[in-house]
Amino acid sequence: MKKLITLMSVALVSPLSAGLVAHYTMDNDADFGENSGSATIGLNSISGIGATDGKFGGGAEFTVGSSVFWTNQFGSANTDLSQFTVSMHVRTTATASWKDYISFGTNNSVVFVFESNGASPQSVSLYNIGDVGGVASSAISGTPQINDGNWHHLGLTSDGANITFYIDGAAIGSTAYTGTGTITAFQLASRFGEGARAINSDIDDVAVYDEALSATQMEYLSNNVATVSAIPEPSSMTLLGISSLALILRRRR
């Protein structure tokens, strides 16, 4: 009977259905642009990136003035602005404010950015530059220190009504967002269309999903490599099924 319960519990757990369209693990130092996600995404330019130890395996070292990683071909992933998730890990001791760890959107300076802010100690904020998807959204400012030389997780989810910003697996804040269209522009360690926003930072395990992940899944990604099924989440049917099995066992006793 215990074996039956285990098998039924596993069967009732619903794996994440979101598609991992882009996944830059940074493990292959011969090709940091290697994408293990489901979409075929060409890169316009990738150069000057160094190899370093990552949060998981290898990582990528970005240096202002030499490192480049950008594409305006992200549209091939067909990632809608109303349903997506971005997850990444960064490590830096940079002190300059208003520098971007990542930018993604629809055009030059029409992007969401994870940007170093003027907080003390320095943290990261989410900004919607140029009204991505035709809709403005308020900034979400973080306060946890980022530039302490340790690895930190940054993430964003969009569910069609709101965007939520995460630091180290915890939701920092949410704001209304109903933009439309698909992500076409994507750049690491700088702002798409504005090179002055480049930052010195190590980056690892950059992932883009075509659905909004849950808070539990984002917490999981803060400490684990991104996978197609970021984390299995029990559905309401799972809990109902397990409860029913437990009740049957009690009655048999």
C-alpha positions in Angstrom: 0.0 0.0 0.0 2.9 2.4 0.8 4.2 1.7 -2.7 0.8 2.5 -4.2 0.7 5.8 -2.3 4.1 6.8 -3.6 3.3 5.9 -7.2 0.0 7.8 -7.1 1.6 10.8 -5.4 4.2 11.0 -8.1 1.6 10.7 -10.8 -0.5 13.4 -9.3 2.3 16.0 -9.1 2.1 18.4 -12.1 5.4 19.3 -13.6 6.0 22.9 -14.7 4.4 23.3 -18.2 6.3 26.4 -19.1 8.7 26.2 -22.0 12.3 27.0 -21.4 12.9 28.9 -24.6 16.4 30.2 -23.8 19.0 28.9 -21.4 22.5 30.2 -21.4 24.3 28.0 -18.8 27.7 29.7 -19.4 29.4 26.3 -18.9 30.9 26.1 -22.4 33.7 28.7 -22.4 34.2 28.0 -26.1 30.7 29.3 -26.8 29.0 31.3 -24.1 26.1 31.8 -26.5 25.3 28.1 -26.5 21.5 27.9 -25.9 20.0 24.7 -24.4 16.5 26.1 -24.5 13.9 25.0 -27.1 14.1 28.1 -29.4 16.7 28.7 -32.0 18.0 32.3 -31.3 20.8 33.9 -33.4 23.2 36.2 -31.7 24.2 39.4 -33.5 27.4 39.9 -31.5 29.2 37.9 -28.8 32.8 38.5 -27.9 35.3 39.5 -25.1 33.7 37.3 -22.4 36.0 35.6 -20.0 35.6 32.2 -18.2 35.2 32.1 -14.4 33.7 29.8 -11.8 29.9 30.1 -11.8 27.0 29.7 -9.4 26.6 26.2 -11.1 29.7 24.9 -12.9 31.2 27.5 -15.2 30.3 31.2 -15.4 30.9 34.2 -17.7 33.0 37.2 -16.8 31.8 40.5 -18.4 34.1 43.4 -18.6 33.1 47.0 -19.5 34.7 48.0 -22.8 35.4 44.5 -24.1 32.5 42.1 -23.4 29.5 41.9 -25.8 26.5 39.7 -25.8 23.4 40.9 -27.7 20.8 40.0 -30.2 17.8 41.5 -32.0 16.7 38.1 -33.1 15.0 37.0 -29.9 11.6 37.2 -31.6 12.2 33.7 -33.0 11.5 32.4 -29.4 8.0 33.9 -29.7 8.0 35.0 -26.1 4.9 37.1 -25.4 5.4 40.1 -23.1 2.2 39.1 -21.3 3.5 35.7 -20.2 7.2 35.2 -19.5 9.9 34.7 -16.9 13.5 35.8 -16.8 16.0 34.3 -14.3 19.7 34.9 -13.9 22.6 34.8 -11.4 25.1 37.7 -11.0 28.2 38.3 -9.0 29.9 41.7 -8.8 31.7 44.2 -6.6 31.0 47.1 -9.0 29.9 50.3 -7.3 28.7 52.4 -10.2 25.0 53.1 -10.2 22.6 52.9 -13.1 24.4 50.0 -14.9 22.4 47.1 -16.3 22.9 43.4 -15.7 20.4 42.6 -18.4 18.1 44.4 -20.8 15.3 42.8 -22.9 12.4 44.2 -24.8 11.4 45.3 -28.3 13.9 47.9 -29.6 16.8 50.3 -28.8 16.2 51.6 -25.3 12.7 50.1 -25.2 13.5 47.5 -22.7 13.1 46.1 -19.2 16.4 46.4 -17.3 17.8 45.0 -14.0 19.8 48.0 -13.0 22.2 48.8 -10.2 20.6 51.5 -8.1 21.6 54.3 -5.7 20.7 52.4 -2.6 23.2 52.0 0.2 24.3 49.3 0.2 23.9 49.0 -3.5 21.0 46.9 -4.8 19.1 46.4 -8.1 15.9 47.9 -9.4 13.6 46.9 -12.3 12.8 49.6 -14.8 10.6 49.7 -17.9 12.5 52.0 -20.2 10.6 53.4 -23.2 7.3 51.7 -22.3 7.9 48.2 -23.4 4.9 46.7 -25.2 3.3 50.1 -25.4 2.6 50.3 -21.7 4.3 52.2 -18.9 4.9 50.5 -15.6 6.3 51.7 -12.3 9.8 51.0 -11.2 10.4 48.3 -8.5 13.3 49.2 -6.3 15.3 46.5 -4.5 17.2 47.0 -1.2 19.1 43.7 -0.6 22.8 44.3 -1.2 24.0 42.8 -4.5 27.6 44.1 -5.0 29.2 42.1 -2.1 31.1 39.7 -4.4 28.7 36.8 -3.8 26.3 35.2 -6.3 22.7 36.6 -6.3 19.6 35.6 -8.2 17.6 38.2 -10.1 14.2 37.4 -11.8 11.1 38.8 -13.4 7.7 37.3 -14.1 4.9 38.8 -16.2 1.4 37.2 -16.0 -0.6 39.5 -18.2 -1.7 41.8 -15.3 1.4 42.4 -13.3 5.1 42.1 -13.3 7.0 40.9 -10.2 10.6 41.4 -9.5 12.7 38.9 -7.5 16.0 39.1 -5.7 17.5 35.9 -4.2 14.2 34.1 -4.7 12.1 36.6 -2.8 9.5 38.8 -4.4 10.6 42.5 -4.0 7.5 44.0 -5.4 4.9 43.9 -8.2 3.3 46.5 -10.4 0.6 46.6 -13.0 1.7 45.7 -16.6 -0.4 44.8 -19.6 2.1 45.2 -22.5 1.7 43.3 -25.7 4.0 42.0 -28.4 7.0 39.7 -28.2 10.6 40.1 -26.8 12.9 40.7 -29.7 15.9 42.6 -28.1 18.1 40.9 -25.6 21.5 41.9 -24.1 23.6 40.9 -21.1 25.7 43.2 -18.9 24.5 46.4 -20.7 21.5 48.2 -22.1 20.3 47.3 -25.6 21.1 50.4 -27.7 23.0 52.2 -25.0 26.5 50.9 -24.3 27.2 53.4 -21.5 25.1 51.2 -19.2 27.6 48.3 -19.3 28.7 46.7 -16.0 31.5 44.6 -14.7 29.9 41.4 -13.5 30.0 37.7 -13.6 26.8 36.1 -15.0 25.6 32.5 -14.9 22.5 30.4 -15.8 20.4 32.9 -17.7 17.0 31.5 -18.5 13.8 32.7 -20.2 10.5 30.9 -20.0 7.4 31.5 -22.1 5.1 31.5 -19.0 5.0 33.3 -15.7 6.5 31.0 -13.0 5.1 30.9 -9.5 6.8 32.4 -6.4 7.7 28.8 -5.3 9.4 28.2 -8.7 11.3 31.4 -8.5 12.6 30.5 -5.1 13.7 27.2 -6.5 15.6 28.8 -9.4 17.4 31.0 -6.9 19.4 28.0 -5.8 19.1 25.5 -8.7 20.0 25.3 -12.4 17.1 26.2 -14.6 15.4 23.1 -16.2 12.4 22.6 -18.5 10.5 21.7 -15.3 11.9 24.2 -12.9 10.2 22.5 -10.0 7.3 20.1 -9.8 4.4 21.8 -8.0 1.5 19.7 -6.4 -1.8 20.7 -7.9 -5.0 20.8 -5.9 -5.9 17.4 -7.3 -2.6 16.1 -5.9 -3.5 17.2 -2.4 -7.0 15.9 -2.7 -5.7 12.5 -4.0 -3.2 12.1 -1.1 -5.8 13.1 1.5 -8.2 10.6 0.1 -5.6 7.8 0.2 -4.8 8.7 3.8 -8.5 8.5 4.7 -8.8 5.1 3.1 -5.8 3.8 5.1 -7.2 5.1 8.4 -10.5 3.3 7.7 -8.8 0.1 6.9 -6.9 0.2 10.2 
